[in-house]
Amino acid sequence: MSPRDKIQVELLKLATGERLLRLSDPPSGLALEKKLDPQQPVARQKETLFSIFEAALVRADLTAA
């Protein structure tokens, strides 16, 4: 199983109508949230956030080792 398979993804709609993308990794306790830009495709923003989050997970693993 790749690390990406363990990441939980939530897309939340706020009361203001804005959308929030939340990525979390329960075993490590790491979470990352970002308000989505309505002018940009969600898929591109999701991929960017995944890349950032995966780098943070690797850094956390290296720090813990």
MARKE-559085 format. One record per residue: x, y, z of N, C-alpha, C in turn. Coordinates in steps of 0.02 Angstrom, whole numbers, plus 50000, padded with zeros to 5 digits. Each point is the difference from the previous one (the first is absolute). Layout:
<atom <X, Y, Z>, <X, Y, Z>, <X, Y, Z>>
...
END
This chain:
<atom <50042, 49941, 50000>, <49958, 50059, 50000>, <50045, 50062, 50000>>
<atom <49987, 50045, 49954>, <50040, 50061, 49997>, <49978, 50049, 50054>>
<atom <50045, 50046, 50020>, <49981, 50049, 50051>, <49938, 50040, 49981>>
<atom <49990, 50012, 49936>, <49943, 50039, 49977>, <49934, 49964, 50016>>
<atom <50002, 49933, 50002>, <49939, 49962, 50015>, <49977, 50008, 50072>>
<atom <50046, 50018, 50044>, <49983, 50008, 50071>, <49974, 50070, 50017>>
<atom <50009, 50047, 49956>, <49980, 50069, 50013>, <49924, 50007, 49993>>
<atom <49969, 50028, 50051>, <49928, 50012, 49998>, <49988, 50069, 49970>>
<atom <49950, 50005, 49957>, <49984, 50062, 49965>, <49928, 50019, 50016>>
<atom <49991, 50063, 50020>, <49933, 50027, 50012>, <49993, 50065, 49962>>
<atom <49944, 50007, 49966>, <49983, 50063, 49966>, <49940, 50028, 50037>>
<atom <50010, 50056, 50034>, <49948, 50030, 50041>, <49974, 50064, 49969>>
<atom <49935, 50010, 50004>, <49971, 50063, 49977>, <49984, 50041, 50062>>
<atom <50028, 50059, 50005>, <49991, 50043, 50057>, <49933, 50038, 49995>>
<atom <49977, 50027, 50055>, <49937, 50037, 50001>, <50002, 50060, 49953>>
<atom <50059, 50026, 49987>, <50008, 50058, 49955>, <49997, 49980, 49927>>
<atom <49998, 49934, 49986>, <49999, 49975, 49931>, <50069, 49981, 49975>>
<atom <50052, 50018, 50037>, <50068, 49982, 49980>, <50011, 49925, 50014>>
<atom <50049, 49972, 49965>, <50016, 49929, 50009>, <50069, 49993, 50030>>
<atom <50006, 49950, 50042>, <50062, 49987, 50036>, <50021, 49928, 49986>>
<atom <50062, 49989, 49981>, <50027, 49934, 49989>, <50044, 49982, 50058>>
<atom <49985, 49944, 50033>, <50039, 49978, 50058>, <50030, 49931, 49986>>
<atom <50065, 49995, 50009>, <50036, 49936, 49995>, <50025, 49982, 50070>>
<atom <49993, 49937, 50019>, <50024, 49980, 50065>, <50028, 49929, 49997>>
<atom <50045, 49986, 50046>, <50032, 49935, 50006>, <49992, 49979, 50074>>
<atom <49949, 49959, 50016>, <49987, 49982, 50069>, <50060, 49970, 50038>>
<atom <50039, 49955, 49970>, <50056, 49972, 50039>, <50051, 50053, 50024>>
<atom <50013, 50050, 49959>, <50049, 50050, 50019>, <49968, 50060, 50036>>
<atom <49935, 50008, 49990>, <49966, 50058, 50030>, <50007, 50064, 49959>>
<atom <50032, 49995, 49942>, <50009, 50060, 49959>, <49936, 50015, 49960>>
<atom <49986, 50064, 49993>, <49943, 50022, 49960>, <50018, 50065, 49965>>
<atom <49971, 50011, 49942>, <50012, 50061, 49961>, <49934, 50021, 49970>>
<atom <49984, 50064, 50008>, <49939, 50028, 49972>, <50016, 50059, 49956>>
<atom <49961, 50008, 49947>, <50009, 50057, 49956>, <49932, 50019, 49972>>
<atom <49987, 50065, 50001>, <49940, 50026, 49968>, <50011, 49998, 49925>>
<atom <49952, 49972, 49964>, <50008, 49993, 49927>, <49984, 50065, 49964>>
<atom <50038, 50012, 49948>, <49989, 50058, 49957>, <49947, 49982, 49949>>
<atom <49943, 50034, 50000>, <49946, 49982, 49953>, <50018, 50011, 49927>>
<atom <50053, 50038, 49987>, <50021, 50014, 49931>, <50046, 49947, 49972>>
<atom <50024, 49954, 50042>, <50047, 49948, 49978>, <49966, 49932, 50003>>
<atom <50020, 49954, 49956>, <49972, 49932, 50002>, <50016, 49965, 50066>>
<atom <49950, 49966, 50028>, <50009, 49966, 50064>, <50053, 49945, 49993>>
<atom <50001, 49964, 49945>, <50048, 49945, 49992>, <50072, 50025, 50005>>
<atom <50014, 50057, 49969>, <50069, 50027, 50003>, <50018, 50021, 50071>>
<atom <49953, 50032, 50034>, <50013, 50021, 50069>, <50009, 49939, 50046>>
<atom <49961, 49948, 49987>, <50006, 49938, 50040>, <50068, 49968, 49990>>
<atom <50023, 49996, 49938>, <50066, 49970, 49986>, <50056, 50040, 50034>>
<atom <49995, 50066, 49997>, <50050, 50043, 50032>, <50001, 49988, 50075>>
<atom <49941, 49997, 50030>, <49996, 49989, 50072>, <50026, 49931, 50019>>
<atom <49984, 49949, 49959>, <50026, 49933, 50012>, <50077, 50000, 50000>>
<atom <50030, 50034, 49952>, <50073, 50003, 49996>, <50030, 50031, 50063>>
<atom <49970, 50055, 50022>, <50024, 50033, 50060>, <49992, 49955, 50061>>
<atom <49942, 49967, 50005>, <49986, 49958, 50057>, <50046, 49939, 50002>>
<atom <50011, 49970, 49942>, <50045, 49942, 49997>, <50071, 50020, 50021>>
<atom <50023, 50059, 49980>, <50066, 50023, 50021>, <50002, 50010, 50076>>
<atom <49945, 50026, 50028>, <49997, 50009, 50073>, <50002, 49933, 50036>>
<atom <49967, 49950, 49972>, <50001, 49933, 50031>, <50070, 49970, 49999>>
<atom <50035, 50008, 49944>, <50068, 49975, 49994>, <50045, 50035, 50051>>
<atom <49992, 50066, 50005>, <50040, 50039, 50048>, <49986, 49977, 50072>>
<atom <49936, 49988, 50015>, <49981, 49977, 50068>, <50030, 49931, 50014>>
<atom <49999, 49956, 49950>, <50030, 49934, 50009>, <50075, 50005, 50012>>
<atom <50034, 50044, 49963>, <50072, 50008, 50009>, <50017, 50031, 50068>>
<atom <49958, 50046, 50022>, <50012, 50033, 50065>, <49989, 49950, 50057>>
<atom <49951, 49956, 49992>, <49984, 49951, 50052>, <50052, 49945, 50004>>
<atom <50035, 49988, 49945>, <50049, 49945, 49998>, <50064, 50016, 50036>>
END
